[in-house]
Amino acid sequence: MNTINPVEFGKMKEQINHLQHTQDELQKDMKAILALANQGKGGFWMGMAIASFIGGIVSVLIKGWVQ
């Protein structure tokens, strides 16, 4: 039966800890990116609503002016 080398075991344990830390950082970054994407999506739709409203007002004014 193979024996466990304490030095190799320690190296693997440190690598696992490093990978877990890196994965936690990536998870935080992904959440931040998702929040920015959601903000951008909301800003886009607000801009579309404002543009539609202004377009409607201009349309009514031009229609009233032409008739």
DAUR-V341335 format. One line per field, one symbol per residue. phi: phi as a letter, one per 20 degrees, with the letter a starting at -180 (. if undefined). Layout:
BEGIN
phi: ???
END
This chain:
BEGIN
phi: .feeefffffffffffffffffffffffffffffffffffffffffffffffffffffffffffffe
END
